[in-house]
């Protein structure tokens, strides 16, 4: 049976908005490209799941030797198919891949064209989509207030963000 494993990296704290929400506002020109390059060098990592344990200052981090505020970022690595992977900058790793597929699966209130809540906002609004992973389907929920939302599934009792 496959399960989600994670790797944690100490990275600049200001990367959180971009890694978790894809939001590059407030970043200097090219900083998002530096983050993308760091991620591309680690193809075994999935989308960032969480950021926490922010420290006030560190002289270096897992991305560069620039001093600044850092935080611990957790990324999923997958445990379904294991294939060798070699990265010149990082050495040899096992690339872990989990196949996941998102499918349309509307609930009755979706089909009637009505909102789950009176306002349309809430912490756990069911979406019209499900994620098929490990031979099981997981309803994708959205925590949405105002004009921003975060989609997630409940996996082993914990919220896991879905990009």
Secondary structure, 3 states (H helix, E strand, C coil): CCCCEEEEEEEEHHHHHHHHHCCCCCCCCCHHHHHHHHHHCCCCCCCEEEEEEEEEEECCCCCCCCCEEEEEEEEEECCCEEEEEEECCCEEEEEEECCEEEEECCCHHHHCCCCCCCCCCEEEEEEEEEEEECCEEEEEEEEEECCEEEEEEEECCEEEECC
